[in-house]
Amino acid sequence: GGIDDVWEDPATGELIIVDYKATSKNGEVSIDADWQIAYKRQIEVYQWLFRANDFKVSDTAYFVYCNGKQDSPSFDAKLEFDIKLIPYTGDDKWVEPAIINLKKCLEGDMPAVGTAAMGGECEHCAYARSRTELTLKALRSKK
């Protein structure tokens, strides 16, 4: 997807990156779950892109998190949300080195075995390895 919104701080002229998220769950929404690192990285990539294009960008970005209410007595063709504004201080220093490594990987003959976001071997690498091993086993058995 693309960037959801950009606000401007009238006091500093800095641009503020804003990302909208929607869910419907019980309890308070946050960006603290391990899997939500992807949300934070997304914001940091947007910050990096704007800075790379010579925009003055605030380190603080915002998530506008809309949580669908589940306690309405009836639907009535209407959705209602609790909305929470969550500030996040991004750090985009990792983005450019990651892009350089990505380019090297894409231009290389064989990519290195990756690491999954939650640790351990990358599921795509594990699949590719298993597929190759099964193919080689099948080819050897035909001899």
Buried (B, 14 or more C-beta within 10 A) or exposed (E): EEBBEBEEEEEEEBBBBBBEBEEEEEEEBEBEEEEBEEBBBBBBBBBBBBBEEEEEBBBBBBBBBBBEEEEEEEEEEEEEEEEBEBEBEBEBEEBEEEEEEEEEEEEEEEBEEEEEEEEEEBEEBBEEEEEEEEEEEEEEEEE
